[in-house]
């Protein structure tokens, strides 16, 4: 074999060795004596906030860049219409409760006494009508009175008997009290009114837009005086927690990573100040190398997505920032 051929063979071997040595870096991880390294990006949740009720914005308390704490009032609507609705619901509930109490209490003693007196009066009228009829019946055979007078006395006796019966039934109705069905219907109306009042109070409370958790205001979409609907966005907030890192691991290294594994995350801003993290999710589905990390050599390589939860993240971790994930050293690594 001549010298040029040997030289070409040596150069090809050196190129193959260099490619094999650089393969881990091309796949997104690097094997060292201490650890394996993955590369990813910070993923911070954002939330779009709006009112649950419609109305006119009365004021906004924060602006873009402001930090907020859970429960902070961010904005408020004109509460006057909701306060009026609450007052109307309270009045309606009070009326229905009074009606229910009336049904449960039944008739007052004075009403029962009045009905009893009316019944006794009707009995007296009936007795007089009976006497008048008896006299007329006795006088008719002698011709002292006409048949018309007898018929009138008979009709008066029947009318008096009917009035006495009506008075007796009215007295019994008052003494018996309200029907159980009427009381149950009134109770149902009270429950419906209570629910309506709670709904009005909830709507009144919803006129204040509160921060769900700590974060930073990214966008202030509306201004005071604007009319908003429940679907309208008012603020966009970037949450302080949770902070995740979205990384990818190549299939040959998938066995080295498992959920719950403790890792360290460093940023280019502060490489000497690592954050503690935990592997929280490993995608069960392979995907092609994402465009954010792909190179011409990796366009057909398959990787698995990881989600790493960063504990106690610092202010230097921002959305989309590239970071380095250090996996723990393994024996024989």
C-alpha positions as CSV (number, residue, x, y, z in Angstrom):
1,X,0.0,0.0,0.0
2,X,1.4,3.3,-1.0
3,X,1.9,6.3,1.3
4,X,-1.0,8.5,0.0
5,X,-3.5,5.6,0.6
6,X,-2.3,5.2,4.2
7,X,-2.7,8.9,4.7
8,X,-6.3,8.9,3.5
9,X,-7.2,5.9,5.7
10,X,-5.7,7.7,8.8
11,X,-7.6,10.9,7.9
12,X,-10.9,9.0,7.5
13,X,-10.4,7.3,10.9
14,X,-9.7,10.6,12.6
15,X,-12.8,12.2,11.1
16,X,-14.9,9.2,12.2
17,X,-13.5,9.5,15.7
18,X,-14.3,13.2,15.9
19,X,-17.9,12.6,14.7
20,X,-18.4,9.9,17.3
21,X,-16.9,12.1,20.0
22,X,-19.2,15.0,19.0
23,X,-22.4,12.8,18.7
24,X,-23.5,13.4,22.3
25,X,-23.3,17.1,21.9
26,X,-25.3,16.9,18.7
27,X,-28.0,14.9,20.5
28,X,-28.5,17.6,23.2
29,X,-26.4,16.0,26.0
30,X,-22.8,15.7,26.9
31,X,-21.2,12.9,28.9
32,X,-18.5,13.9,31.3
33,X,-16.9,12.3,34.3
34,X,-19.3,14.0,36.7
35,X,-22.7,14.4,35.0
36,X,-24.8,14.4,31.8
37,X,-26.1,17.7,30.5
38,X,-29.3,18.5,28.8
39,X,-30.3,21.8,27.3
40,X,-33.7,23.4,27.4
41,X,-35.7,26.6,27.9
42,X,-37.6,28.2,30.8
43,X,-41.4,27.8,30.6
44,X,-43.4,30.1,32.8
45,X,-47.2,30.0,33.0
46,X,-49.2,33.1,31.9
47,X,-52.8,33.7,32.8
48,X,-55.3,36.0,31.1
49,X,-57.6,37.7,33.6
50,X,-61.0,39.2,33.2
51,X,-64.2,39.8,35.1
52,X,-66.8,37.1,35.5
53,X,-69.6,39.7,35.1
54,X,-70.1,42.5,32.6
55,X,-70.0,46.2,33.4
56,X,-68.1,49.4,33.2
57,X,-64.5,49.5,34.5
58,X,-64.4,52.0,37.4
59,X,-60.6,51.8,38.0
60,X,-57.4,49.8,37.4
61,X,-54.9,49.5,40.2
62,X,-51.8,48.1,38.5
63,X,-49.9,48.6,35.3
64,X,-47.4,46.7,33.1
65,X,-44.4,45.6,35.1
66,X,-46.0,45.8,38.5
67,X,-45.6,42.8,40.8
68,X,-48.8,41.5,42.5
69,X,-49.5,39.2,45.4
70,X,-52.4,36.7,45.7
71,X,-55.6,38.5,46.5
72,X,-54.4,41.9,45.3
73,X,-57.2,44.0,43.7
74,X,-56.2,44.6,40.1
75,X,-59.3,46.3,38.8
76,X,-62.9,47.0,39.7
77,X,-66.2,47.6,38.0
78,X,-68.9,50.1,38.8
79,X,-70.7,48.3,41.6
80,X,-73.9,50.4,41.8
81,X,-76.1,48.1,39.6
82,X,-74.9,45.1,41.5
83,X,-75.6,46.7,44.9
84,X,-79.1,47.6,43.7
85,X,-79.7,44.0,42.6
86,X,-78.5,42.8,46.0
87,X,-80.9,45.2,47.8
88,X,-83.8,44.0,45.7
89,X,-83.0,40.3,46.3
90,X,-82.8,41.0,50.1
91,X,-86.2,42.7,50.0
92,X,-87.8,39.9,48.1
93,X,-86.4,37.4,50.5
94,X,-87.7,39.3,53.5
95,X,-91.2,39.4,52.0
96,X,-91.3,35.7,51.3
97,X,-90.0,34.9,54.8
98,X,-92.7,37.0,56.3
99,X,-95.3,35.1,54.2
100,X,-93.9,31.8,55.3
101,X,-94.0,32.8,59.0
102,X,-97.7,33.9,58.5
103,X,-98.6,30.5,57.1
104,X,-96.9,28.7,59.9
105,X,-98.4,30.8,62.6
106,X,-102.0,30.4,61.2
107,X,-104.9,32.7,62.1
108,X,-104.6,35.1,65.0
109,X,-106.8,34.4,68.1
110,X,-108.8,37.6,67.4
111,X,-109.6,36.3,63.8
112,X,-110.8,33.0,65.2
113,X,-112.9,34.7,67.8
114,X,-114.4,36.9,65.1
115,X,-115.2,33.9,63.0
116,X,-116.8,32.1,66.0
117,X,-119.0,35.1,66.7
118,X,-120.1,35.2,63.0
119,X,-121.0,31.6,63.2
120,X,-123.1,32.1,66.3
121,X,-124.8,35.0,64.6
122,X,-125.6,32.8,61.6
123,X,-127.0,30.1,63.9
124,X,-129.3,32.7,65.6
125,X,-130.5,33.9,62.2
126,X,-131.2,30.3,61.3
127,X,-133.2,29.7,64.5
128,X,-135.3,32.8,63.7
129,X,-135.8,31.6,60.2
130,X,-137.0,28.2,61.4
131,X,-139.5,29.8,63.8
132,X,-140.8,32.1,61.1
133,X,-141.2,29.1,58.8
134,X,-143.0,27.1,61.4
135,X,-145.5,29.9,62.1
136,X,-146.1,30.4,58.4
137,X,-146.7,26.7,57.9
138,X,-149.3,26.6,60.7
139,X,-151.1,29.7,59.5
140,X,-151.3,28.7,55.8
141,X,-154.1,26.1,56.2
142,X,-156.4,28.7,57.8
143,X,-155.7,31.1,55.0
144,X,-154.2,33.7,57.3
145,X,-151.2,34.0,55.0
146,X,-150.8,33.3,51.3
147,X,-148.8,30.6,49.7
148,X,-146.3,33.2,48.6
149,X,-145.6,34.1,52.3
150,X,-145.0,30.5,53.1
151,X,-142.7,30.1,50.2
152,X,-140.7,33.2,51.3
153,X,-140.4,31.9,54.8
154,X,-139.1,28.6,53.5
155,X,-136.6,30.3,51.3
156,X,-135.4,32.5,54.2
157,X,-134.9,29.4,56.3
158,X,-132.8,27.7,53.6
159,X,-130.6,30.8,53.1
160,X,-130.0,31.1,56.8
161,X,-129.0,27.5,57.0
162,X,-126.5,28.0,54.1
163,X,-125.0,31.1,55.8
164,X,-124.7,29.2,59.1
165,X,-122.9,26.3,57.3
166,X,-120.6,28.7,55.5
167,X,-119.7,30.4,58.8
168,X,-119.1,27.0,60.5
169,X,-116.7,26.0,57.7
170,X,-114.8,29.3,57.8
171,X,-114.3,28.9,61.6
172,X,-113.0,25.3,61.1
173,X,-110.6,26.5,58.4
174,X,-109.1,29.2,60.7
175,X,-108.8,26.7,63.6
176,X,-107.2,24.1,61.4
177,X,-104.4,26.5,60.2
178,X,-102.6,26.6,56.9
179,X,-102.3,23.6,54.5
180,X,-99.0,21.7,54.6
181,X,-98.8,22.1,50.8
182,X,-99.0,25.9,51.1
183,X,-96.3,25.9,53.7
184,X,-94.0,23.7,51.6
185,X,-94.5,25.9,48.6
186,X,-93.7,29.0,50.6
187,X,-90.5,27.3,51.9
188,X,-89.5,26.5,48.4
189,X,-90.0,30.2,47.4
190,X,-87.8,31.2,50.4
191,X,-85.0,28.9,49.3
192,X,-85.2,30.2,45.7
193,X,-85.0,33.8,47.0
194,X,-82.0,32.9,49.2
195,X,-80.2,31.4,46.2
196,X,-81.0,34.6,44.2
197,X,-79.6,36.7,47.0
198,X,-76.4,34.7,47.1
199,X,-76.1,35.0,43.4
200,X,-76.4,38.8,43.7
201,X,-73.8,38.9,46.4
202,X,-71.4,36.7,44.2
203,X,-71.9,39.1,41.3
204,X,-71.2,42.0,43.5
205,X,-68.0,40.4,44.8
206,X,-67.0,39.7,41.1
207,X,-66.9,43.4,40.4
208,X,-63.4,43.2,41.9
209,X,-60.7,41.5,39.8
210,X,-58.2,39.7,42.2
211,X,-54.8,38.3,41.4
212,X,-54.9,34.5,41.6
213,X,-51.2,34.2,42.6
214,X,-48.0,36.1,42.8
215,X,-46.6,37.3,39.5
216,X,-45.8,40.2,37.2
217,X,-48.2,42.2,35.0
218,X,-47.3,41.7,31.4
219,X,-50.1,43.5,29.7
220,X,-52.9,45.9,30.6
221,X,-55.5,45.5,27.9
222,X,-58.3,47.7,29.1
223,X,-58.7,51.2,30.5
224,X,-61.1,52.8,33.0
225,X,-64.5,53.5,31.5
226,X,-64.4,50.6,29.1
227,X,-67.5,48.3,29.0
228,X,-66.4,44.7,29.3
229,X,-68.1,41.4,29.0
230,X,-67.2,38.2,30.9
231,X,-65.1,37.0,28.0
232,X,-63.0,40.2,27.7
233,X,-59.4,40.1,28.8
234,X,-58.2,42.9,31.1
235,X,-54.7,41.8,32.3
236,X,-52.1,39.2,31.4
237,X,-49.9,38.1,34.3
238,X,-46.8,36.0,34.3
239,X,-46.9,33.8,37.4
240,X,-43.8,33.5,39.6
241,X,-44.5,29.8,40.3
242,X,-44.5,27.2,39.0
243,X,-41.4,27.6,36.8
244,X,-40.6,24.7,34.5
245,X,-37.9,23.8,32.1
246,X,-38.8,22.2,28.8
247,X,-35.9,20.0,27.7
248,X,-35.4,17.0,25.4
249,X,-33.5,13.8,25.8
250,X,-32.4,11.5,23.0
251,X,-33.6,7.9,23.0
252,X,-30.3,6.3,23.9
253,X,-30.2,8.4,27.1
254,X,-33.9,8.0,28.0
255,X,-33.1,5.2,30.5
256,X,-30.9,7.6,32.6
257,X,-33.8,9.9,33.3
258,X,-36.9,9.1,35.4
259,X,-39.7,11.1,37.1
260,X,-38.7,12.4,40.5
261,X,-35.0,12.6,39.7
262,X,-33.2,15.6,41.3
263,X,-31.3,17.8,38.9
264,X,-29.6,21.1,38.9
265,X,-30.5,24.0,36.5
266,X,-28.1,26.8,35.6
267,X,-28.5,29.8,33.3
268,X,-26.0,31.7,31.3
269,X,-26.7,34.7,33.6
270,X,-25.5,33.0,36.7
271,X,-23.8,29.7,35.8
272,X,-22.3,29.4,39.3
273,X,-25.7,29.6,41.1
274,X,-27.6,26.4,40.3
275,X,-31.3,25.9,41.1
276,X,-32.7,22.7,42.4
277,X,-35.1,20.9,40.1
278,X,-37.0,17.7,39.8
279,X,-38.0,15.8,36.7
280,X,-41.8,15.9,36.8
281,X,-42.8,14.6,33.4
282,X,-41.4,12.5,30.6
283,X,-43.4,12.4,27.4
284,X,-44.5,8.9,26.4
285,X,-44.5,9.9,22.8
286,X,-41.3,10.4,20.7
287,X,-41.1,13.5,18.5
288,X,-38.6,14.9,16.0
289,X,-36.0,17.3,17.4
290,X,-37.8,20.7,17.9
291,X,-36.7,23.5,15.6
292,X,-35.4,25.4,18.6
293,X,-32.6,23.0,19.0
294,X,-32.3,21.1,15.7
295,X,-29.2,21.1,13.5
296,X,-29.0,19.8,10.0
297,X,-27.6,16.5,11.4
298,X,-30.5,16.1,13.9
299,X,-33.5,16.8,11.6
300,X,-34.5,13.2,11.6
301,X,-33.5,12.3,15.2
302,X,-36.2,11.4,17.7
303,X,-36.2,12.8,21.2
304,X,-38.5,12.8,24.3
305,X,-39.8,15.9,26.0
306,X,-39.1,16.5,29.7
307,X,-40.7,18.9,32.1
308,X,-38.5,19.8,35.0
309,X,-40.0,21.7,37.9
310,X,-37.7,24.3,39.4
311,X,-38.0,24.8,43.2
312,X,-37.7,28.3,44.5
313,X,-36.9,30.0,41.2
314,X,-35.1,33.3,41.1
315,X,-35.8,36.5,39.2
316,X,-33.1,35.7,36.6
317,X,-35.2,32.8,35.2
318,X,-37.4,34.3,32.5
319,X,-39.8,33.0,29.9
320,X,-37.9,31.3,27.0
321,X,-34.5,31.7,28.5
322,X,-32.0,28.9,27.5
323,X,-30.8,26.9,30.5
324,X,-28.6,23.9,31.2
325,X,-29.9,20.9,33.1
326,X,-27.3,18.9,35.0
327,X,-28.2,15.3,35.6
328,X,-26.7,13.5,38.6
329,X,-23.5,11.5,38.1
330,X,-24.1,7.8,37.6
331,X,-21.8,5.0,38.7
332,X,-19.5,4.1,35.9
333,X,-20.3,7.4,34.1
